Amino acid sequence: MYKTYLLLVCSTGLTAALILLAIVVLIFLQVLFRYIIHQPLSWTVELSRFLFAWVSMLGAAAAAPEIFNQGMDLLVRKFSEKAQVVSDVAARIFTALTSCALIVYAVDLVGRVHSQLSSVLRIRMSLVYAAIPAGLVLFLVIFSLDSLILYKKLERSAGESFIAKLKRVAGE
C-alpha cells in the first residue's frame, strides 16, 4: 500500500511539473513571437490558462501529504490523549466528506459547461473544468491512503502513547 501511495504522489507531482514546464514554454513562445517576430500567437495564452487550472489541481493533490502533517495544534495539545485521537479522526472524516461533496458539485459543473467551446482553441470547456473533479478525486485517494498508512503504523506500535506514536510516525 505504501508503494502505491508513493507512486501516486510522485506521478501526480511529476505530471504537474511537466504541465508547468509546458506553460513556461508556451509563455516563452508567446513573448518570442510577439516581440521578436512581431507575429503574436493567439492560442498560447488560452492554452496556458487552461493548463494552469490542471497544474493547480494536480499540484494541490500532490502536495496534500505535506499539508496533512500541518495543523494548528495549540489547542489540541491541551486535550487528553483520547480527545486528541478523536479530534484527529474527526478532522480526517470531515476532510473526506467535504472532498466528496466538492466532487459531486464539480462533476455537476463539468456537465453544465460541456456544451461551451473555448474562443480560440475551440475545445470543450468541460475538458478544462474536469481538472477540478480530477484533482479532488486524486486528493481524496491520496488522503485516504495517507490515513490508512498512518493508522496502520500507529497500530503496530502498541504500548506507546498516541502522541509519541504520532510524532514518531510523522517524523518518518
C-alpha positions as CSV (number, residue, x, y, z in Angstrom):
1,M,0.0,0.0,0.0
2,Y,2.9,2.4,0.8
3,K,4.5,1.8,-2.6
4,T,1.1,2.6,-4.3
5,Y,0.8,5.7,-2.2
6,L,4.4,6.9,-3.1
7,L,3.9,6.1,-6.8
8,L,0.6,8.0,-6.9
9,V,2.1,11.1,-5.1
10,C,5.2,11.1,-7.2
11,S,3.5,10.6,-10.5
12,T,0.9,13.3,-9.7
13,G,3.7,15.7,-8.8
14,L,5.7,14.8,-11.9
15,T,2.7,15.4,-14.1
16,A,2.1,18.8,-12.5
17,A,5.7,19.7,-13.0
18,L,5.6,18.7,-16.7
19,I,2.4,20.8,-17.2
20,L,4.1,23.7,-15.5
21,L,7.1,23.3,-17.9
22,A,4.7,23.3,-20.8
23,I,3.2,26.6,-19.5
24,V,6.6,28.2,-19.3
25,V,7.4,27.1,-22.9
26,L,4.1,28.4,-24.1
27,I,4.6,31.8,-22.5
28,F,8.2,31.9,-23.8
29,L,6.9,31.2,-27.3
30,Q,4.3,34.0,-26.9
31,V,6.9,36.5,-25.9
32,L,9.2,35.4,-28.7
33,F,6.6,35.6,-31.4
34,R,5.1,38.9,-30.1
35,Y,8.2,40.9,-29.5
36,I,10.9,39.3,-31.7
37,I,9.0,38.0,-34.8
38,H,6.1,40.5,-34.5
39,Q,3.5,37.8,-35.2
40,P,1.8,37.0,-31.9
41,L,0.3,33.6,-31.4
42,S,-3.4,33.7,-30.5
43,W,-3.7,30.2,-28.9
44,T,-0.7,30.2,-26.4
45,V,-2.3,32.4,-23.7
46,E,-5.6,30.5,-23.7
47,L,-3.9,27.1,-23.6
48,S,-1.6,28.4,-20.8
49,R,-4.7,29.4,-18.8
50,F,-6.3,26.0,-19.3
51,L,-3.1,24.2,-18.3
52,F,-2.9,26.4,-15.2
53,A,-6.2,25.0,-14.0
54,W,-4.8,21.5,-14.3
55,V,-1.5,22.2,-12.7
56,S,-3.2,23.9,-9.8
57,M,-5.4,20.9,-9.0
58,L,-2.8,18.3,-9.6
59,G,-0.2,20.2,-7.7
60,A,-2.6,20.5,-4.7
61,A,-3.2,16.8,-4.8
62,A,0.5,16.1,-5.0
63,A,1.3,18.5,-2.1
64,A,-1.5,17.1,0.1
65,P,0.7,14.7,2.1
66,E,2.8,17.7,3.2
67,I,-0.4,19.5,4.2
68,F,-1.8,16.6,6.3
69,N,1.0,16.9,8.8
70,Q,0.5,20.6,9.3
71,G,-2.1,21.9,11.8
72,M,-2.9,24.3,14.5
73,D,-2.4,22.1,17.5
74,L,-2.0,24.8,20.1
75,L,-5.5,24.0,21.4
76,V,-5.5,20.3,20.6
77,R,-2.3,19.7,22.6
78,K,-4.2,20.7,25.7
79,F,-6.7,17.9,25.2
80,S,-6.4,14.5,26.8
81,E,-4.8,11.8,24.7
82,K,-8.1,10.2,23.9
83,A,-9.6,13.6,22.9
84,Q,-6.6,14.2,20.6
85,V,-7.3,10.9,18.8
86,V,-11.0,11.7,18.5
87,S,-10.1,15.2,17.1
88,D,-7.7,13.7,14.5
89,V,-10.2,11.1,13.4
90,A,-13.0,13.7,13.2
91,A,-10.8,16.1,11.2
92,R,-9.9,13.4,8.7
93,I,-13.6,12.3,8.4
94,F,-14.7,15.9,7.9
95,T,-12.0,16.4,5.2
96,A,-13.1,13.3,3.4
97,L,-16.7,14.2,3.5
98,T,-16.0,17.7,2.3
99,S,-13.9,16.4,-0.6
100,C,-16.8,14.0,-1.6
101,A,-19.3,16.9,-1.6
102,L,-17.0,19.0,-3.7
103,I,-16.5,16.2,-6.1
104,V,-20.3,15.9,-6.6
105,Y,-20.6,19.6,-7.3
106,A,-17.5,19.7,-9.5
107,V,-18.9,16.9,-11.7
108,D,-22.2,18.8,-12.0
109,L,-20.2,21.9,-13.0
110,V,-18.4,19.9,-15.7
111,G,-21.7,18.7,-17.1
112,R,-23.1,22.3,-17.2
113,V,-20.2,23.7,-19.2
114,H,-19.8,20.7,-21.6
115,S,-21.6,22.4,-24.5
116,Q,-19.4,25.6,-24.3
117,L,-16.4,25.9,-26.6
118,S,-13.3,28.0,-25.9
119,S,-13.0,31.1,-28.0
120,V,-9.6,30.4,-29.7
121,L,-8.9,26.7,-29.4
122,R,-12.5,25.6,-29.9
123,I,-12.2,22.8,-27.3
124,R,-15.0,21.9,-24.9
125,M,-14.7,23.8,-21.6
126,S,-15.6,20.6,-19.8
127,L,-12.0,19.5,-20.5
128,V,-10.7,22.5,-18.6
129,Y,-13.2,22.2,-15.8
130,A,-12.6,18.5,-15.5
131,A,-9.4,19.5,-13.7
132,I,-11.5,20.2,-10.6
133,P,-13.0,16.8,-10.0
134,A,-9.9,15.0,-11.2
135,G,-7.8,16.9,-8.7
136,L,-10.3,16.3,-5.9
137,V,-10.5,12.6,-6.6
138,L,-6.7,12.3,-6.6
139,F,-6.6,14.3,-3.3
140,L,-9.2,12.0,-1.8
141,V,-7.4,8.9,-2.8
142,I,-4.0,10.2,-1.6
143,F,-5.7,11.4,1.6
144,S,-7.3,8.0,2.2
145,L,-4.1,6.1,1.6
146,D,-2.2,8.5,3.9
147,S,-4.8,8.0,6.7
148,L,-4.7,4.2,6.3
149,I,-0.9,4.1,6.4
150,L,-0.8,6.4,9.4
151,Y,-3.2,4.4,11.4
152,K,-1.6,1.0,10.4
153,K,1.7,2.3,11.6
154,L,0.1,3.5,14.9
155,E,-1.5,0.1,15.5
156,R,1.9,-1.6,15.2
157,S,3.5,0.4,17.9
158,A,1.3,-0.8,20.9
159,G,2.3,0.4,24.3
160,E,3.4,3.9,23.2
161,S,1.3,6.9,23.9
162,F,-0.7,8.2,20.9
163,I,1.1,11.5,20.8
164,A,4.6,9.8,20.9
165,K,3.4,7.5,18.1
166,L,2.1,10.4,16.1
167,K,5.3,12.3,16.4
168,R,7.4,9.3,15.6
169,V,5.3,8.3,12.6
170,A,5.1,11.9,11.3
171,G,8.9,12.2,11.5
172,E,9.5,9.1,9.4
